[in-house]
Structure formats: structure tokens, C-alpha cells
């Protein structure tokens, strides 16, 4: 095994300019490189690359392109005009309005943008047109280099039905299913009966879990099948579906492969992507835990054989389902693009895969052989999403009022992001905010870094899954590497049921509220002492002056328990200024009275050092105004709390009478159904006044390419249903209500 220093040097290849020079020497010195120069004329140097994507992947690609000394061109929709990927590029070209089908999925618009900008090559990133054989062909016909596999390979492997047939012919094990062309709903239902429930409905094109449905019985089939078709058409432009037997306790293990144009194909070890929600990965790791070296070898060989069967070159991923009961692996699909989770592979092989993509697309051979592919330590990736975990991970939208990723990123901690503080997460695209990637010399060392980095990742302004990711990382089964695709469902009581820890959570919230009160007062007093204008003022003392006693301030905080969605609780605190500049804080409620003695030292960037009863902790604070409330977020240790405070609350309280809560929770009449997320109404399945049963679908909402079926909460009559297909609805807006059904009386 290489030494720790050797590992670090290899891994730093990802980030420094020396990586480019070193790899250039490796590429140019290989025998294949010399042979390539003899076989063909020197390829035209690429001077400008258009990145046909948005968000974090566009920013990540541009970092490598810039490091190679190549100019970058961004494309953007109207919704992304001020986005980070646009600001990061040397040039940017508008390609259409916000809907993806009119902008990022418009191949003609992107080709036109590349030609207008004078780009020689297009990098598609992932998603959108990255797996479109037609787009790859269009690039070639337009004289542009497509930085990806050949159109023929995309066509063969991008169609999941065709790829199953190819793999079957090659002897790769397949899950029983139907992969044919007939798509009639009645025919497909009969095929499902032959396969046997439960079955998995899956689009033949695309990825990311979009359009996938698990169907437990024949009664669910038609609705699930039609919904999958609609979602597939909206996401990928193709509504063709395949069916597979659903393996109940599988692992999702995939192999990163890479080929050049001279027939060499390597596998760069495997990734485990089993921890998923809504069929989308949220934590990935490399290599896969708890597998043998023989298993790893056979899996890698199968992936290389799959790639060679379609004369593949550039980056790709062969995905396998592993039956945890038997240990048998089955081919699932091949993604003919760079994966979202490619950074974990980069971490364990010490190479920049985007650089490899560019060099291979430009006609250079791979720089190493299979025996030279390293396996260095362990890496995790956690996807940070704007989503409402208690609402079933529904995507969220809003402004990033506070955004501070992990401080001090290094070769062992990396953040790939496409946003900055002040940016807006819109309903039009995927809600991923960032990817947190960590590396360690062992799985346990990498996991320690993951937990620590998640606790320091600060986002305020919209709900995220950061706290949930922390729960996953700290779960005993995840620590042991016992992962499978139903991990979240299997351990849902541990991950979602916070009632067992309600008292502990409440006490932590009280402690957090005391820290907030002290930090807010310290910040205000600092401003007062400066007279509000940077000049010392004798009229603003610390503590504030009161006749006969030190000033007292009463705070009301509404605590939003973002972890379990159980609602909010009012916390009332009394803060007394002491002569030495410290604070005594009492928290009252539910018959308890807790006290803290607090000293605050302001730091920089909204940070504070707070000493509570002799124990010191660093605190991060973020505040913003929204919906007539002041929102306050605090991070301390591994904890994060969210409080709200009514705007206009007085600084100091002179009323010694009982303090009355000033918050009233908004409510709707019983039976009212509100939008669970901001989105587009794609289908209305009922009419106003119609009698419905409990659980009956009423309408279908779509946001960020994901469909959500809104159902009747009880039996009765639909009342107030005024929305129509094609209408945009805001989050929490009233959609309809269900009134009790009263049959007409006959006289």
C-alpha cells in the first residue's frame, strides 16, 4: 500500500495546476500517445468549450476547463440569468425561457449558441441532453466535438430496453422483466402479471429516479404506469417504459468505466449508491463497503465487457443491482455520461475525470493501464437538497438568505456547488444546492469528516436535508456499512420519529434560544456603544441604563422544529444585563425555570464565542426577514436551530405583568387541502362538487420534473376546486376542500 504522503500527493492532482502538467506528461509519454501521433495528424487544439448545463455541474466543469487554459461559454435560461454558472464563465449565451424543454433541452438552441460563441467543443454535463444520441449526432454534424461517448453507444445503452438485450447476448445476468417495444397499458399490465408483483416501472431513457414507480399490486398499475409515462416525457422527451421484477432488499452498486478512442477501457473501481429517497441517491461512497476483492474484480470485468460491447469511449457508469440475500449481481443500466457522484471516484483514484473526458474527446489515449488504477482510501458524497424532509422530501424553493458551506475546504473536503448567498432556488430545475465530498484513509476516517462537515454546513432561507443527512451518517447501521436501497424505509423510526427524543430536543432548543438572545444583545450593544455611526457615544452604556436596576429584556422565540415537522413551540426568555457586560438568562415555560450565565465575544462573519456557565462554544448566527417574521438560525457544535420572532418586538420590556404569546398559528378549516410545494398543475382528475372516496387522486402537481399526486384526505364532496391544468400554484396555497356528503332527502 502507498504511504499516507504518497496518497496525499496523488489526490492533490485533482486541485492543482501541477495536475494538468503532470497528466500532460503522462499522456504524451505513453506508447499509445506516440502511436496515436503516427496514426493521425495532431488534433486541433480546443480553445473554447461550451458547457451545456447549469448549476453545480456547470461550475465544476468550468473549473477544470479554466485550469487547462481553455475559455468557457455558459448557456442560460431566463430563470438563470444571474446564476453562478453564468457569472463563472468567460462568456454566456441566452438560450430560452425558464422551462427546460424550451432552453436546456433545446439542442438546436445550444448548437446555435456554440457556433455563435466560436466554441470548438460542447460538454453536456449530466442530465438534460447528456444522454441524447440525437444531440451528440447534431454536434458532430455541426463540426463540434461532443465531450462524451459516440452517438451509437448512447443510442444502444441509453435505451434501457436495448441495453438489456445487448447485455443478455453478452451473458451478463439480467433481472427478469419486459424490455420490449409494445407500450399499450393493457398489454403492459398483463406483462406485469406474468413477471409477478412487486414490479418496478422505469423509463427506458434518462435517470435520476424520475419516472420510476414501485407497484405492489395490479390495482396500482394503471395510475403508476401513466404517471411514469408523463414524468418520463417531461424529463427526457421519451415516454417509453420497461418493467422489471422488484428485488426487495437490493444494493445499488455501480462501476465507473472510462474508454479511449483506441479500444482501451478501464474500470476505476465501484461506488455504492444504495442510500436513496424517491429513487434518487443522497449519499454515495467509494469503494463499496463490505465487498470482497473477488466480487470487486468480477464486477469491474463485467462493466468493462459491457462497455466494449458497444465500442464505448469517454466516461460512463455501469449500474448493477446486488441481491443482498444471494450476493448475485444483475445488470441494471448504463449511464452514458459523467455521473453526479463522480467526485468520490476522483477522490479514490487521484485523477480529474473531466480532464480525462476533454483529453479523450480530443483524441488522446488513456494514460494508464488497468493494473495502474489505484484504490486510495475512502470517500463519501452527500447531496445537499432544498427539500422538506417531513413532507416526504418534497422539493422546496426560496432564497438562500444565508449560505456558508464547510469552511476551509481542502484536498480531503470538497464542495461542488452552483449557488451563492442571495441566489434563488426555483421550481424549474433540480433542487440540489451542493455536493459535499470528503476523503479519509479509511471508511471510518472519512465518515468522521462527513459528520463534522455536515454539522458545519450552514443554509438558511429554505428547508434542506442537511439535518437528515446527519442522522443518516450517525446511524449505527450506516456506520457498519450495512446499506441497501430500502435503508431509509427500514430505519424510518430511527430517522423520522423524534417523539422519543422530544424532551432532549426541547432542552437543546432552549439552550439554543439562550445563545441567540445573548448574541443578539451583544451585537446590538456593540452597535449602540459606537453610537450607530462608528463613533464612541457616552449615551450608550453597557449595560443599558435603568433606574434602580439593570435593564431587562424579554424575548419571544417561536421554535420551528424542522427535524420532525410537529409544528412550533413558543419560548419566552428574560435576559438581564449585568454590570460586567455579561447576561443572566432565564427561560420559563411548562412549569420549568432554567437559568444561564452567559458571556459573549463577537468574532467575524456573524460568528461569536459564547461562554455559558463556564463552558465555551463557537456560534454562527444568521437572520433575515420573511412573511412578517424575523427568522433566526443558529449553529453551535453539531446543532442547528431555527427560530422566528415577530417584527417590531420592543427591545426592552417594562411590563411586569404576565407576558402573553404574540404568535398565532395560521390554520385552515378541516378538510382543506393546500399545495405541498410550489408547482405546476399538470392534470386535474376531479370536478368541483364531485363525490370522492378517501385517498382518491384529485390533481397532479409537478415541480422540478417530479410529479406529486394530491389525494382526497377523506370521503366527501370536492369543494372550491378552481385550479386548471397549466396553472402555477404557490406553496401552501389552498387547492380545494372536502365537505361531508349529505344525500338529498326525498319528500
N, C-alpha and C positions, 0 to 999 in steps of 0.2 A: 504493500500500500504506500502511496506517496506520503511524504511528511506533511504536517499541517502547513508549513511555509509554502511547500510546492502547491498544495491545494489552493491556497490564497492567491498565489501568483497566477495560476491557471484561471481562477474565477475572476480575477480583476481584468482579464481580457475583455470582459463584457463592457467595461465602462471607459477605458482609457484610449487615447489616440494610438498608443503603442499596439493595441489590439489590431487596428487596421493595418499598421505597417507589418506586424508580425505575421498576420494571416496572409498579407500580400506576398511575403517572402515564402511562406509555406506553400501557397498555391503555385507560385511561379517556379519553385524548385522541384516540384513533384515530377516524376516521369510522364504522368498523364498530361501535365501542362505543356511539356516540351513537344509531346506527340500532337497535342491539340494545335499548337502553333504551326506544326508542319502540315497538318491536315487542312487547315483553313486560314484564311487571312486574318489578321488581327481584328477583333471585333471593334466596331465604332465605340468610342468612349461615351458613356452615358453622362450627360452634363446636367440634365434636369429630369426629375421624376415627379409625376402627378400621383398623389395619394387619393384614391377613390373611396374615401371613407371619412369618418368623423370620430369625435370623442377620443378616448384614451388610446385606441389602436393607431389612429392617425398621428397623434402626438408621439407615440412610441416609435413608429416607423420613421418619422421625420428626424428623430434624434440620431438614429443610425445613418440615415441618408446625409445629414449635415456633417457627421463625423467623417464620412467618406469624401467630403468636399464636393458634394453634388447639391445643386439647388432644388428646392422643394416647391411644389404647387399644391395648394389646398383647393377643394371644392366645397361649396356650402349651399344650404337651402336658406330660405328667408328666416327660418327659426334659428339658424346657426350663424347669422351674420357676424355676431360679436363673439363667437365661441373661441376657446383656447386654441383649437387646432388651426383656426383661421389666423389668429394672432401669431402663431408659431411658425407659419410658413413664410417663405420669401415672397410668394405671390398667392393670390386667392381668386377663384372664379365662381360667380354665382351660377347655379345650375337649375334653380327652380323653386317653387313654393315648398311649404313645410312637409306635406305628405310625401313619404319616401318613394312611392310609386311615380311621383312627378319630379323627383330630384335624384336621390341616391340610387334608385333602381332604374333610372333612365340612362341606358347605355349610350344612346346617341348623344345625349347632352354631355356626358363625361368625355366621350371621344372628341367631341367638338371643343370642349374646354382644354383638353390636352394639346390639340393641334393649334388652337389659338395661342396658348402659352408657350409653344415651342418645346414641349416635353418630348423626350425620346422613349419613355417607358411609363407604365402605369402599375402601381402596386395597389391591389384591391383590398388589402387588409383581410378581415373576416366578416361574414355576413354579407348583406346586400348582394353585390354582383360577383363576389369572390368565387362562387361555385357555379357560375353561369358559363356553360360552354359557348353559348352564342356570343357573350361579351368577349371571351378570350379570342374567339374567331374574328370578331369585329376589330379587335386591337391589331391582330396580325394583318388583316386586310387593309387597315389604315396605316400600316407601316410603323406601328408602335409595338414595343416589347411588352408582353404581358408577364409580369413578375409572378409566375405561378406555373402550374403544370400545363401540358398541352391540352387543347380543347377536347381531343379524343379521349384522354384519360378522365377529364372532368365529366364528359358525357357518359362514359362507361361506369364510373364509380359514383358520380353524383346522383345517378338514378339508382336508388337503393334496390329496386327490383332487379335491374340489370346486373348490378354488382353481386347480388346474391347468386344469380345464375353463373356468373364468372367464377365466383369462389367455390360454388358447388362442383363445377367442372375441374377446378384445381385441387379438389379434395379437402378443402378447408371445412371443418364442421359447421353446420348451419342449424339455427333454431327452427323447428317445424313452423310452417306458415304458408301464406299465399302471397306471391310476388308477381302476379300476372297483370295483364292489361285491362281485363274486364272490371268495370267500376260501378256497375249497376248496384244500387243499395240492397235490393233483394238477393241478388247473387252473392254479394259480399256477406250478407247476413247468413246465408247458407254455408259459405266457406268458414265463417266463424264457428258455426255449429260443428262442422267437421273437425276443426282444429281442437275445439273444446275450450270452454271458459275456465279461468280468466284469459282474455286476449289483450294484446297491445295493438292499438290503431296508431299508425305512424305515416306521415307524409313520405313519399318517395324521394323528395328533394328537400334541401335545407337541413337545418339542425337547430340546436339551442333549445330543444324541448318544445318548440312551437308546433301546435297541431297534434301533439301526442295525447292519447287518451287510454286509460286502463279501463276495460269494460268487464264487469264481473258477471253479468247475466244478459240474456237476449233482450230483456225489457229495456236495457240502456243502450242497445246497439245503434238504432237509427239516429237518435239525437246526437250521440257521440260521434258517429261517422260523419254526419252532415256538418257538425261543428268543426271537426278536424279538417274537412274539405275547405270550409270557409277560411279558417285560420291559415291553412297552407297557401291558399290562393292569395290572401292578403300579404303574407310574409315572403313567399317565394315565387309567386306568379304561376304556380302549377298546383292543381288540386288533386293529383293522383295519390292514392293511398295504398299501403300494404298492411297485411295482418300477420301477427306472429303470436305463437303461444307465449304467454307471460310467465317467466320464471319468477317464482315468488320471493326468493331470497338471493338475488344476484349481486355480484360485484361488477362494477364498470371499470375495466382496465383497458387502457389504450396505449398504443406504441407510436412514438414519433419516428417517422421514416424520412429519409432525405435521399433524393437521387439526382445525378447529373445527366447531361445530355449524351454521355458516352457509355451508358449502361450500368454504371455503378450505383448501387442502392445500399444505404446503411440504415440500421436502426439505432436510435440514440436513447435506448432504454425505455422503460414504460412509466406511465403515470396512473395513479389511482384516482378516479373521479367519482367515487361511489356516493359521497355525501351530497345529496341533491334535494331541492324542493321544487315542486311544479315541473319535475323532469329536467331541471336546469342545475348544473353544478354550482356549488357555492364554496366548497373547499376542495382543492386538488393537492396532490403531493406526488413527489418523485424521489426515489423509486417507490413502487407499491410496497406497503408493509406486509410482513408475514407471507412472503412467497419464497420458494426455493430457487436456487440458481438454475436448476434444470428447467423449472417452469419458465423462468425469465428467458432462457436460451430458446426454448421451443416457441414461446410466444413471439419473440423477436424474429425468428426464422420464418414463422407463418406470415408475419407482417411484411417482411421483405419479399416473400414469394407473391403475396397479393399485389404489391407494387410492380414487380417485374412482369406480372401477367398482363398489365395494361401499359407497359413501356413508360413507366412513370418517371418524371423528373421534377425537381424542386421539393418544397416541404409538403408533407401530408401526414395524416394520422389514421391508423387502422384501429378501429374500436372493437373490443371484444366484450361479450357478456360471460362472466365466470360463475358457474353454478357452485355456490358455497357448499352444497351438500356433497357433490361428487368431485369437485375440483376441475371438471371439464370446462374448457373454454370454447365459445362459439363466436364466429364472425358476426358482427352486428352491422357495421357500415364503415366506409372510408370517407373521411373529410378531406377534400382535395384543396386544402388551404392551410394557412397558419392558424393554429388554434388560439382561443382566448388564453388558455393556460400554458402557452409555450414558455413563459419565463421560468417555470420550475425546471424544465428540461435544460434551459440555458444555464441555470444555476448549477446543475449537477454534471454538465459536460464542459463548462467554462468557455462556451462559444456564443457568438451573436448570430442567431438563426436568420434574422432579417438580412444581415450582411451576406450570409451564405446564399440566401434567396437571390439577392441582387447579382452576386458573382456568377452563380449558376445560370441565371437568366441571360447573363452577358456572355455565356459560352465557356466559362471556366469550369474545370473539373473539381470534384470534391477533394479537399486537401489531405484527408486521412483515410485509412482502411478501417474495416470493422474491428480488427484487433487493437486499434489505437484509440477507440472510443472510450473515454474514461467514465468512471462512475464515482463522483466526488461528493461524499456526504449525503445530505438530505435537504429537501426544500418543500415548503408549503406555499400555496397561494390562497388567499381569502378574498372573495369578491365582495366589495362594499356596494350595496344597493340602496337606492332610495325606495323603500317599501315599508308597508305597515305589517309587521310580523303578526300581531294579534288578530288582524283581519285576514289571515290566510296568505300572507306575503303579497298582498295586492300592491301593485306599483304606486308610488307616490310622486307628486310633483311639488314644485315650490322653489323658493330662492335659498341659496346657500348663504345665509346671513353670517355664518362663521364656518370656516373650513381650514383646518390645520392638520394635515396628515402627520405621520410619525416624524418627529424632529430628528435631525442628524442621520439621514439615510446614508448607507454605505454599501460596500460590496456584499454584505450579509443581510441588509434590509433595503428593500426597493419598493417604491410606489409608482405604479403606472396610472396616470390619471388624465382626464380630459377636461377638467374643470378647475376653476379658481374661486376664491371667496367672492361672492356677489353674483356669480353665474346662476342661471335658472335651469332646473331640470324640467323639461317639458313632457307633455303626454305623447309626443310624436315618435319618440325613439326609446331604445332600451334604457332602463333606469339605472344602469351600472354607473357609479360615481368613480370608482377606482379599483385597482387590484393591489393588495398588499402581499408582497412576496418576501419570504425570509429563508435564510440558509443556515445550516449548522453542520458540524462534523458528524453528527448522529441524528436520528429522528428525535430523540428526547431533547437534544440541544436546540434543534430547530423549533420544536414545539414550545420551548420556554420563550424563544424570541417571538414566536407568533402571539402568544398570550400577552406578553409585555407590550408589543407593538399595537395590538388591538386596543388595549386599555389606554393608550396614548393618542389614538386616532380620534380627532375632535371634529364633529359635524353638528351644526345646529341650523334650524330653519325648516327642516322637514324630517319625517321619520326615516330611520335607517335600520339595517340589520346588524349593526356593529355589536350591540349587547348580545344578540342571539349567537353571533359567531363566537363571541367569548364563551358563552355557555357550551357550545359545541367543542371548542378547543379544550375546555376544562372537564369535559365528561370523561368518566373513567374508561368507558369502552373505546372512546376515540383515542385516549392516551395509550391504550393497549393495542391500537391498530385494528380492532375488530369492527371493520366498516363494511357496509353493504348498502344498496340503494334505498332500502327502507329504514335506514338508521334513524332518521328524524321521526318517522312514524312509530318505530319500535320503542323509542325512548321519549315519546311525547310527554309523558307525565313528568319526567325529569326536566325536560326542556321548556315546557309551557305552563305547567301547573305551579304557580308561585304561591298558592294558598298555604302550602306547608311552611313557607318562609315569610309569611306576611308580617309577623312581628319583627323579624330581623330586618326586612326591607323598610318597614316604617321607622325603626330606630336609625337606620342608615340615612333615611330621608331627613329626619330631624337633625342629625349631625350635619348633613349637607346644607340644610337651611340655615343653621347657625353660622357655618362658614360663609355662606352667601351674604348674610346680614352684616357680618363683620367686615368682609371685603368691600361691600358697597359703601359702608360708612367710612372706611379708611380712604377709599377713592374720593368720596365727596369732601371729606375733611381736608384732604390734600389740596383739592381744588379751592376750598374756602380759605385755607391758610395763605394761598397765593393771591387771594382777592379776586379770583376768577380771571386774572389778566397777566399772570406771571409775576406779579409784584407782591411782596410780603405785606400783609394787612394786619394792623393791630385790632381790627374789628372782627376778625375771625379767629377765635381761640380754639385750642384743643385741650380739654373737651369743650363743646358748645356751652355757653354761659346760661345758667338758670339760677333764679333767686333761691337761696337756702339749700339747693341740692343740685347734683349733676343732672344733665339733660337725659331724658329717657325717650327712646323711640320705639314705637310698636310697628312690627311688620306683619302683614298678612301675605302668606305664600300659598298658592294653590299648587299642590304637588301632583304632577301628572305621572302616574306610574306607567311609563312607556313599556315596561317589561311584560306586563300581563294584560293590559287593556281593561283593567277593572274600574277605570274611572279616575277621579281625582279626589284629593282629601285636603281640607283647609288646615294649614299650620299657622299658629299665632305665636310670635316671638316678641319678647320685651328685651331691648338692648339698652344697657345703662353705661354711659361714658364715664370712665374712671379718670382721676387726675393725672395718672401716669400715661395716658393715651391708650390704655387697654380697655377691654369691654367685658362686662358681665352680661351673659345672655341667659334668659330663662325661656323655656319652651313649655307651653301649657296646652293641655288637651286630654280628653278622655280620662280625667281624674289624675293625671300624672303631672309632675313638675320637675323638669330636668334643667340643670344649670351647667354653664360652661364659662370658663375664664379664658379669654381669647386675646392674643397679641398678633397684630398683622404687620408684615413688612412688604410693601409693594415692590414688585420686580418689574420686568419689562414685558411687553407684548401681552398685556392683560393677565399676567401671572402674579401670584402672591405667595409668600412664605407665611404660613399661619401656624401659630403655636397654640394648641388647645390643651389646657391643664398640663402643661409641660411637655407635650408631645408635638413635634413639628412635622408639617406636611406641606408639600407644594400643591398649589391650587391654580387651576385655569378657569377663567370666567368669560362667558360670552353673553351679551344682552342685545336684544332687538325688539322692535315694536311691531305687532301684528294683531289685527282684529280687536282693537281697543285694549289690548293687553300688552304689558311688558313681559317678554319671555326671557328667562334667565337659565342658562345652562352652566353647570359646574362639573369639573373633572378633578378628582382628588384620589390619589392612589390608583386603584383599579376600578373606581366607582364613577358613575356619571348619573347626574340627576337633572331633571327639567322642572322648573317652577314657573308659575305665572303670577303676575301682580297687576292689579287694576291701575291703569294710568291715572295720574292725578292724586294718588295717595299722598297725604301730607308727610313731610319729612319728620316732624316731631308731633307727638300726641300729648295734649294737655288734659284729656278727658279721663278721669279716674274711674268712670263708670264701666260696666261690663262691655268689653269690646265685641261688636257684632260682626259676623261674617259679611263681606261685601260681594261675595261671588254667588251667582245663581246659575245653575247648570241649564243650558238650553235643552229643551225636550220637545218631543212631538207626540201627538195623540197616539194611543195604542193602535197598532195595525199599520202605521205609516212606514213606508219603505223609502229609504234615501239611497242615493248613489254611493256605493262603497269606494269609489275613486272617480277622479275626473276622467271622462272618456267620451267616446263616440257611440251613439245608439246605432247598432248595425241591423237589428231586427226587432220588431215588436210582434209578440206572439199572442197577444190578447187584446180585447177591446174594452173600453170603458163600459161598466155595467155588466160585464160578463161574469158568470158564476165559475169559480175555480176551486180546485182542491189544494190542500196544504202541500207545498213543495212543487207545485206546477210552475213551469217556466213562464215568465211574463214578458221579459225582454232580454236582449243580449247586448252587453256593453263591450267595447273594445278599447284598450289603452295599451300603448307600447307593443302593439301587434299581438297582445294576449286577449283572449275572449273571457268574459265573465258572465255567467247566466244568472240573472236576477229572478228569484222564485218567490211565490206567494208564501208569506210566513204562516198563514192559516187558511182554512177553508172559508169561503165567503164570496162577496162580490167586489170586483175591481172598481175603485172609485178614484176619480181625478187623474186618470191616465191621459196625459196631454202630450207626451213626447212622441216624436216620429223618427223613423229611420233616417240617418244622416245628421241628426241633431247632436250638438256638443252639449254635455251636461257637466257642471262643476261638481267637485267632491262634496258629498253630504247634502246635495240638493234633493228636494222631495220629488220622487218619481211617481208614486201612486200610493193608495192605501187600500186595505182590505176591510170592508164593512161586513158585519154579520148579515147572513142571508135570512130574510123573512119571507116565506111563501105567501102569496096573496091569498087573503081569506075569501072564500066563496060565500055569497049570501044565500 
